[in-house]
């Protein structure tokens, strides 16, 4: 199975976005980070549950669950008051990013 994360194509898109609009790129990265955390929580929660032989573990089921957890992570992340929003607000206050954002606004 493919590991979850920011894929190379998405990373190029975010890099291009950062050149045009650093705030939007930062928001996207914070949301991706939060969705990754939610994915890991759901995956580890599923692994910690007792499994019965009533529904056998097939490759198809594992792939479906993996995609399901990814989508749940993406849908839950980025809401107001969430971890991604908290990270975004605090990273905006950092001196390094303030300088980068001010330079791009000019």
C-alpha positions in Angstrom: 0.0 0.0 0.0 1.1 3.5 -0.7 2.1 5.6 2.3 0.0 8.7 3.0 1.5 12.1 2.6 2.1 15.0 0.4 2.9 13.6 -3.0 5.6 15.0 -5.3 3.0 16.6 -7.6 1.2 18.3 -4.7 4.5 19.5 -3.3 5.3 21.2 -6.6 1.9 22.8 -6.6 2.4 24.1 -3.1 5.9 25.4 -3.9 4.5 27.3 -6.9 1.6 28.6 -4.7 4.2 29.7 -2.0 5.9 31.9 -4.6 2.6 33.6 -5.4 0.7 33.5 -2.1 2.7 32.3 0.9 -0.3 32.5 3.3 -2.4 30.2 1.2 0.6 27.8 0.9 1.1 27.8 4.6 -2.6 27.2 5.2 -2.5 24.3 2.8 0.5 22.7 4.4 -1.0 23.1 7.9 -4.2 21.4 6.7 -2.2 18.6 5.1 -0.2 18.1 8.3 -3.4 17.9 10.3 -5.0 15.4 7.9 -1.8 13.3 8.1 -2.2 13.2 11.9 -5.9 12.3 11.7 -5.0 9.5 9.2 -2.4 8.1 11.6 -4.8 8.2 14.5 -7.5 6.4 12.6 -5.1 3.8 11.2 -3.6 3.1 14.6 -7.0 3.0 16.2 -8.1 0.4 13.7 -4.9 -1.7 14.3 -5.5 -1.7 18.0 -9.0 -3.1 17.7 -9.7 -6.8 18.2 -10.2 -8.6 14.8 -12.5 -11.5 14.3 -12.5 -14.0 11.4 -16.1 -13.0 10.5 -14.8 -10.5 7.9 -11.4 -11.7 6.6 -8.6 -9.2 6.0 -8.2 -8.9 2.3 -6.0 -6.6 0.3 -9.1 -4.8 -1.1 -10.5 -4.2 2.4 -7.1 -2.7 3.5 -6.9 -0.5 0.5 -10.5 0.7 1.0 -9.9 1.4 4.7 -6.7 3.3 3.8 -8.5 5.5 1.3 -11.4 6.0 3.8 -9.0 7.1 6.5 -7.3 9.5 4.2 -10.5 11.1 3.1 -11.8 11.4 6.7 -8.5 13.0 7.7 -8.8 15.5 4.8 -12.4 16.3 5.6 -11.9 16.8 9.3 -8.8 19.0 8.9 -8.7 22.7 8.3 -11.8 23.6 10.3 -11.8 26.7 12.5 -10.3 25.8 15.9 -8.6 22.7 14.6 -5.0 21.8 15.0 -4.2 22.9 11.4 -5.9 26.3 12.1 -3.9 26.6 15.4 -0.6 25.8 13.6 -1.4 28.3 10.8 -2.2 31.1 13.3 0.9 30.5 15.3 3.2 30.1 12.3 1.9 33.4 10.9 3.3 35.1 14.0 6.8 33.7 13.6 9.4 36.3 12.6 10.8 34.3 9.7 7.5 33.8 8.0 6.4 37.4 8.7 9.5 38.6 6.7 8.7 36.2 3.9 5.1 37.2 3.7 5.9 40.9 3.8 8.4 40.5 1.0 5.9 38.7 -1.2 3.2 41.3 -0.6 5.4 44.1 -2.0 
